[in-house]
Amino acid sequence: MDSLTQIVLGAAVGEAVCGKRAGNKAMVWGAVAGTIPDLDILANPWLGVVEELSWHRSLTHSLLFAFLASPAFALLLRKLYPQSPATYRDWLLLFFLGFVTHSLLDCCTTWGTQILWPFSRKGIAFYNVFVIDPFYTVPFLIFLIWASTKSRLDPARKKLNTLGLLVSSAYLLFTFIAKHYANQAFEESLSKQGIQYQEYISKPTPFNAILWAVTAKTDEGYYNGFYSLLDKDRNIEYVFFPRQQELLVPYTPHPKLERLLEITKGYYAVEQQEGDSILIHDLRFGEFNGWQENNGEFVFSYTVSKENGELNFSQKEFNYRPEKGYFKAYLNRIAGHRIAGQR
């Protein structure tokens, strides 16, 4: 999830653990605990594209990190605040739960989290919430700020913080229910259209959990479609993307290329580029505006080129800029209003 959301979650967890004993310090250090896992990005300048993708949400997002780092941070805070009513155990739980809830929330996104690192490098993903979702974050933030204005001994402080945790958790539960209904629509439409698929990934579109996208894998490629819970019917139009994995042959075998394909979880399409290079689209994230006419712009694509027998990897810049009227059209599509040409 985005940094603000993780800060809010960490602060609320910190308050729940020891807010009565530590006051606003619990919120502050909970926010720190919610931020620390994402500091893995500080290593990016020294990593190549594939290494960066592998490193992100690995060590610092793992259960191993939570178990090993929490005692060290708890000891540091115990020494920093020796007179505080908060105990070593309080600080230990604050950091441990701050780290673990951060990772679990990231598991809800499309990118996923290597929570079992180093025993598994697979990114666990539930695909039930977009990386930025104001419906999750904003109410949560309001309750947290409101709670922070109360004295640590005021019962209202705990009630407000608990209410924020309950409301945010209820929204996450709603996203799983919404995903279930969207999956029913996708499966029904794929069956009616005679599309024989092996498996599929469904995920919410940006900033909401009403309009969903699906990518269904077949032997030859992938079918991509959209469905809003507010659509009047389940007549879903699909666009096919050929995998074209034969284009990979001149570049294999190569460990970095194999790792890149592993990161996509097998949801990729290859496109030939000018010269001795190819473009690999990560179809887990699909197209930013794929619901519009004439398809859209892939969110994550990677250029693989060969030079002097060596492979070079780079990430294609995502430079889509919404045209005038885009957001109104997007809100209308979420609301179930489709015009000619839209999916």
C-alpha positions as CSV (number, residue, x, y, z in Angstrom):
1,M,0.0,0.0,0.0
2,D,1.0,3.6,-0.2
3,S,3.2,5.2,2.5
4,L,0.4,7.3,4.1
5,T,-1.8,4.2,4.5
6,Q,1.0,2.2,6.1
7,I,1.8,5.1,8.5
8,V,-1.9,5.3,9.6
9,L,-2.1,1.6,10.1
10,G,1.2,1.5,12.0
11,A,0.1,4.4,14.2
12,A,-3.2,2.8,15.0
13,V,-1.6,-0.5,15.9
14,G,0.9,1.3,18.1
15,E,-1.9,3.1,19.9
16,A,-3.8,-0.2,20.4
17,V,-0.8,-1.8,21.9
18,C,0.4,0.8,24.4
19,G,-1.4,4.1,23.8
20,K,-2.7,4.2,27.3
21,R,0.9,3.9,28.7
22,A,2.8,5.8,26.1
23,G,0.3,8.3,24.7
24,N,1.1,9.9,21.4
25,K,4.6,8.3,21.5
26,A,2.8,5.0,20.7
27,M,1.3,6.5,17.6
28,V,4.6,8.1,16.5
29,W,6.6,4.9,16.9
30,G,3.8,2.8,15.5
31,A,4.0,5.1,12.4
32,V,7.7,4.5,12.3
33,A,7.2,0.7,12.5
34,G,4.7,1.0,9.6
35,T,7.3,2.9,7.5
36,I,10.5,0.9,8.2
37,P,9.7,-2.1,5.8
38,D,9.4,0.3,2.8
39,L,12.9,1.6,3.4
40,D,14.0,-1.2,1.2
41,I,13.8,1.3,-1.6
42,L,16.9,2.9,-0.3
43,A,18.9,0.1,-1.9
44,N,17.5,0.8,-5.4
45,P,20.3,3.1,-6.7
46,W,22.7,0.1,-6.3
47,L,20.4,-2.5,-8.0
48,G,19.6,-3.3,-11.5
49,V,15.9,-3.5,-12.7
50,V,15.5,-7.2,-12.1
51,E,17.4,-7.1,-8.8
52,E,15.2,-4.2,-7.7
53,L,12.0,-6.0,-8.5
54,S,13.3,-9.1,-6.6
55,W,14.4,-7.0,-3.6
56,H,11.3,-5.0,-3.2
57,R,9.0,-6.4,-0.5
58,S,11.4,-9.2,0.4
59,L,13.7,-9.1,3.5
60,T,12.1,-6.1,5.3
61,H,8.6,-7.4,4.6
62,S,9.2,-11.0,5.8
63,L,8.2,-12.7,9.0
64,L,11.9,-13.3,9.6
65,F,12.6,-9.6,9.7
66,A,9.7,-9.1,12.1
67,F,11.0,-11.7,14.5
68,L,14.6,-10.5,14.3
69,A,14.3,-6.8,14.2
70,S,11.5,-6.2,16.7
71,P,13.6,-7.1,19.8
72,A,16.3,-4.7,18.7
73,F,14.0,-1.8,18.2
74,A,12.1,-2.6,21.5
75,L,15.4,-2.5,23.4
76,L,16.3,0.8,21.8
77,L,13.0,2.4,22.8
78,R,13.3,1.0,26.3
79,K,16.6,2.7,26.7
80,L,15.4,5.9,25.0
81,Y,12.4,6.1,27.4
82,P,13.5,4.5,30.7
83,Q,10.9,6.3,32.7
84,S,8.0,5.5,30.4
85,P,5.2,3.3,31.8
86,A,5.5,1.4,28.5
87,T,7.5,-1.8,29.1
88,Y,9.9,-3.7,26.8
89,R,7.1,-6.1,26.0
90,D,4.9,-3.1,24.9
91,W,7.6,-1.8,22.5
92,L,8.3,-5.4,21.3
93,L,4.6,-5.9,20.4
94,L,4.4,-2.5,18.8
95,F,7.2,-3.2,16.4
96,F,6.3,-6.8,15.7
97,L,2.7,-6.1,15.0
98,G,3.6,-2.9,13.1
99,F,5.9,-4.9,10.8
100,V,3.5,-7.9,10.4
101,T,0.4,-5.8,9.7
102,H,2.4,-3.8,7.1
103,S,3.3,-7.0,5.3
104,L,-0.2,-8.5,5.5
105,L,-1.8,-5.3,4.1
106,D,0.7,-5.4,1.2
107,C,-0.3,-9.0,0.5
108,C,-3.8,-7.6,-0.3
109,T,-2.3,-5.7,-3.3
110,T,-1.5,-6.9,-6.8
111,W,2.2,-6.7,-6.3
112,G,2.1,-9.0,-3.3
113,T,4.7,-9.6,-0.6
114,Q,7.6,-12.1,-0.1
115,I,6.4,-12.7,3.4
116,L,8.1,-16.1,3.6
117,W,11.5,-14.8,2.4
118,P,14.2,-16.3,2.2
119,F,12.4,-19.7,2.2
120,S,10.2,-18.6,-0.7
121,R,10.7,-15.7,-3.2
122,K,7.1,-15.9,-4.3
123,G,5.1,-12.8,-3.8
124,I,1.9,-13.7,-1.9
125,A,-1.0,-11.6,-3.3
126,F,-4.7,-11.6,-2.6
127,Y,-5.5,-9.0,-5.3
128,N,-8.4,-7.5,-3.3
129,V,-7.3,-3.8,-2.9
130,F,-5.6,-1.2,-5.1
131,V,-2.3,0.1,-3.8
132,I,-4.0,3.5,-3.1
133,D,-7.6,3.3,-1.9
134,P,-9.0,6.4,-0.3
135,F,-12.1,4.5,1.0
136,Y,-9.7,2.5,3.2
137,T,-7.3,5.2,4.2
138,V,-9.4,8.4,4.7
139,P,-11.9,7.2,7.3
140,F,-9.0,5.4,9.1
141,L,-7.0,8.6,9.2
142,I,-9.9,10.7,10.5
143,F,-10.5,8.4,13.5
144,L,-6.7,8.3,14.2
145,I,-6.4,12.1,14.2
146,W,-9.5,12.4,16.4
147,A,-8.1,9.9,18.8
148,S,-4.8,11.7,19.0
149,T,-6.5,14.8,20.3
150,K,-7.7,12.9,23.4
151,S,-5.7,12.4,26.6
152,R,-4.0,9.0,26.8
153,L,-6.2,8.2,29.9
154,D,-9.5,9.3,28.2
155,P,-11.5,6.2,27.3
156,A,-12.7,7.9,24.2
157,R,-9.2,7.7,22.8
158,K,-9.2,3.9,22.8
159,K,-12.7,3.8,21.4
160,L,-11.9,6.1,18.5
161,N,-8.8,4.2,17.6
162,T,-10.6,0.9,17.9
163,L,-13.4,2.2,15.7
164,G,-10.8,3.2,13.1
165,L,-9.3,-0.3,13.1
166,L,-12.8,-1.8,12.8
167,V,-14.0,0.4,10.0
168,S,-10.8,-0.2,7.9
169,S,-10.9,-3.9,8.6
170,A,-14.6,-4.0,7.6
171,Y,-13.7,-2.3,4.3
172,L,-11.0,-4.9,3.6
173,L,-13.6,-7.6,4.2
174,F,-15.9,-5.8,1.8
175,T,-13.2,-5.9,-0.9
176,F,-13.0,-9.7,-0.6
177,I,-16.8,-10.0,-0.9
178,A,-16.7,-7.6,-3.9
179,K,-14.0,-9.6,-5.5
180,H,-16.1,-12.8,-5.1
181,Y,-19.0,-11.3,-6.9
182,A,-16.8,-9.9,-9.7
183,N,-15.2,-13.4,-10.0
184,Q,-18.7,-14.9,-10.5
185,A,-19.4,-12.4,-13.3
186,F,-16.0,-13.1,-15.0
187,E,-16.4,-16.9,-14.8
188,E,-20.0,-16.8,-16.1
189,S,-19.1,-14.6,-19.0
190,L,-15.9,-16.5,-19.9
191,S,-18.0,-19.7,-20.0
192,K,-20.7,-18.2,-22.1
193,Q,-18.2,-17.0,-24.6
194,G,-16.5,-20.4,-24.8
195,I,-13.2,-19.1,-23.6
196,Q,-11.1,-22.1,-22.2
197,Y,-8.9,-20.6,-19.6
198,Q,-6.4,-22.2,-17.2
199,E,-6.6,-19.7,-14.4
200,Y,-7.2,-16.0,-13.9
201,I,-6.3,-13.0,-11.8
202,S,-8.9,-10.4,-10.9
203,K,-8.0,-7.1,-9.2
204,P,-9.7,-3.8,-8.5
205,T,-9.0,-0.8,-10.7
206,P,-7.4,2.4,-9.3
207,F,-8.9,4.0,-6.1
208,N,-12.0,1.8,-5.7
209,A,-13.3,-1.7,-5.2
210,I,-16.3,-1.5,-7.5
211,L,-14.8,-1.7,-10.9
212,W,-12.7,-4.9,-11.4
213,A,-10.4,-6.1,-14.1
214,V,-9.6,-9.7,-15.0
215,T,-6.7,-11.4,-16.9
216,A,-7.5,-15.0,-17.9
217,K,-4.7,-17.2,-19.0
218,T,-5.0,-19.6,-21.9
219,D,-2.5,-21.7,-23.9
220,E,-1.9,-18.9,-26.4
221,G,-2.3,-15.8,-24.3
222,Y,-4.6,-13.8,-22.1
223,Y,-8.1,-12.4,-22.2
224,N,-8.6,-9.1,-20.4
225,G,-12.0,-7.6,-19.4
226,F,-13.7,-5.3,-16.9
227,Y,-16.8,-5.5,-14.7
228,S,-18.4,-3.1,-12.3
229,L,-20.5,-4.3,-9.5
230,L,-23.0,-1.7,-10.7
231,D,-23.1,-2.9,-14.3
232,K,-26.7,-3.7,-15.4
233,D,-25.6,-7.0,-17.0
234,R,-22.7,-9.4,-17.1
235,N,-22.0,-9.0,-20.8
236,I,-18.2,-8.5,-20.6
237,E,-16.1,-7.7,-23.6
238,Y,-12.7,-9.2,-23.7
239,V,-9.5,-8.2,-25.5
240,F,-6.9,-10.9,-26.3
241,F,-3.2,-10.5,-25.8
242,P,-1.0,-13.1,-27.4
243,R,1.8,-14.4,-25.1
244,Q,4.3,-14.7,-28.0
245,Q,6.8,-16.5,-25.8
246,E,8.7,-17.7,-28.9
247,L,10.2,-14.2,-29.0
248,L,12.1,-15.1,-25.8
249,V,14.1,-17.9,-27.5
250,P,17.1,-15.7,-28.6
251,Y,17.4,-14.4,-25.0
252,T,17.2,-17.7,-23.1
253,P,18.5,-19.3,-21.0
254,H,19.3,-16.4,-18.7
255,P,18.8,-16.2,-14.9
256,K,17.7,-12.6,-14.8
257,L,15.1,-13.1,-17.6
258,E,13.9,-16.2,-15.8
259,R,13.5,-14.3,-12.6
260,L,11.6,-11.5,-14.3
261,L,9.1,-14.0,-15.8
262,E,8.9,-15.6,-12.3
263,I,8.0,-12.2,-10.8
264,T,5.1,-11.8,-13.3
265,K,3.8,-15.2,-12.1
266,G,3.5,-16.3,-15.7
267,Y,1.3,-13.4,-16.6
268,Y,3.3,-11.7,-19.4
269,A,3.1,-10.9,-23.1
270,V,6.1,-10.3,-25.3
271,E,6.3,-7.7,-28.0
272,Q,9.0,-7.4,-30.6
273,Q,10.8,-4.0,-30.7
274,E,13.1,-2.4,-33.3
275,G,16.6,-3.8,-33.3
276,D,17.6,-6.7,-31.1
277,S,15.2,-6.1,-28.3
278,I,11.8,-7.1,-26.9
279,L,9.2,-5.6,-24.6
280,I,7.8,-7.7,-21.8
281,H,4.4,-6.5,-20.4
282,D,3.5,-7.6,-16.8
283,L,-0.2,-8.4,-17.3
284,R,-0.9,-8.7,-13.6
285,F,-1.3,-4.9,-13.6
286,G,-2.9,-4.7,-17.0
287,E,-3.6,-1.4,-18.7
288,F,-4.2,1.8,-16.8
289,N,-7.1,2.8,-19.0
290,G,-7.9,-0.5,-20.6
291,W,-11.6,0.0,-20.1
292,Q,-11.6,2.8,-22.7
293,E,-11.9,2.5,-26.4
294,N,-8.7,1.5,-28.3
295,N,-7.2,-0.2,-25.2
296,G,-4.8,1.5,-22.9
297,E,-1.3,1.9,-21.6
298,F,0.4,-1.0,-19.8
299,V,1.4,0.0,-16.3
300,F,4.6,-2.1,-16.1
301,S,6.7,-3.1,-19.1
302,Y,10.3,-4.0,-19.4
303,T,12.7,-3.8,-22.3
304,V,15.2,-6.6,-22.8
305,S,18.0,-6.0,-25.3
306,K,21.1,-7.9,-26.3
307,E,24.4,-6.1,-26.7
308,N,27.7,-7.9,-27.2
309,G,26.1,-11.1,-26.0
310,E,24.9,-9.6,-22.8
311,L,21.3,-8.9,-21.8
312,N,20.3,-5.4,-20.6
313,F,17.1,-4.8,-18.7
314,S,15.2,-1.5,-18.3
315,Q,11.8,-0.5,-17.2
316,K,9.7,1.4,-19.8
317,E,8.5,4.7,-18.4
318,F,4.8,4.9,-17.8
319,N,3.9,8.2,-19.3
320,Y,0.1,8.0,-19.8
321,R,-1.5,11.4,-19.1
322,P,-5.3,11.4,-18.8
323,E,-7.1,13.5,-21.3
324,K,-9.7,16.1,-20.4
325,G,-12.9,14.4,-19.2
326,Y,-11.1,11.2,-18.3
327,F,-12.0,11.2,-14.6
328,K,-15.6,11.9,-15.3
329,A,-15.7,9.0,-17.7
330,Y,-13.9,6.8,-15.2
331,L,-16.4,7.6,-12.5
332,N,-19.3,6.9,-14.9
333,R,-17.7,3.5,-15.8
334,I,-17.4,2.7,-12.1
335,A,-21.1,3.6,-11.7
336,G,-21.9,1.0,-14.4
337,H,-22.5,3.5,-17.3
338,R,-20.9,2.3,-20.5
339,I,-20.9,4.2,-23.7
340,A,-20.1,2.7,-27.2
341,G,-16.5,1.5,-27.4
342,Q,-16.0,1.1,-23.6
343,R,-15.5,-2.2,-22.0
